[in-house]
Amino acid sequence: MSDPITPAISDRICKHMNEDHSEAIALYARVYGNALEAETATMNSIDPQGMNISAQIAGEAVPVRVEFDHTLKDAEDAHHTLVAMIKQARSS
């Protein structure tokens, strides 16, 4: 069993995503958060229901909430869900 999504796990996931997958976060904001003009974005937190993103739009930081299609069970579910979402976003 994987770790539940605690604040510490959220921080770990966000740090990894912000350091290694920043382009994916901007795509999440554009496709799932309806922030079509997002130039870049940072993942601030993730919880079982969704993620909070700060998108840069026209030089301003705009908060964006992206809800998941199901409640995440744990960190492993978060990983699989984020990967599936980015694959779907890239193919649309």
N, C-alpha and C positions, 0 to 999 in steps of 0.2 A: 504494500500500500504506500502511496505517495503522501507527502506532507500536505496538511490542510492549508488553505490560503490565509495565513496570518499576516499581520503587518510586516513581519520580518521576511516572509516569503514574497510578499508583494514588492518589498524593496529590492530583493534579490532579482526577481523577474524584471522589474523596471530598469535596474542597473544594467543587466544583460541586454535588454532590448535597446536601451538608449545608446549603449556603447557599440553594439554589433549590428543592430537592425533598424537604424533610424529611418531609412527609406520606407520600411514596412509600416512604421508608426504613422508616417505622413499619409500613406495609402489607407490605413485604417480610418484616419480622420476624414479623408476625402470620400471614401466609398461607404463606410458604415456610420460616420458621424455627420454626414451631410455638410462637411466643411470643404466644399469644392475648390476653394481658392487656397487651401493650406499649402504653404511652400515647404515648411519643415514642421516637425512636431516632436514632442517629448512625452513619454508615458510617465505620468505622475503616480498612479496607483492602479492596482487591479484587485478586484474582489470577486466573489463567486457570481455576481450578476453582470459585471461589466468592467470597463476600464475608463479611467479619467486621463485625458490627453490635453496637453497645452499645445495648440496649433498656432503657428506664426502666419498671420494673414495680414498683408499690407503693413508689415512692420509692427503689428500688435499681437500680443499673446491672447488667444481666445480659448476659453475652456470648452472642451468637447467631451461629451459622454457617449461611449459606445457600449450598448447593451449586447450581451451574448444571447444566442438562441436557446440556451438552456443554462441552468445553474451549475457552475463548475463544482465538481466533487473534490478536487485536490489539485496540486501543482502539476501533476502529470496530465490531468484533463485540460488544464490551462495551456500547457505546451501543445497538445494535440489540437485544441480549438484554435489557438493563434496561428498554427501552421495551416490548418484547413481554411481559415479566414483569408490568409494572405494568398493562398493558391486560388481561391474563388475570386478574390479581388483582381488578381493579375489576369485571370482568364475572361473577365467581363469587360 
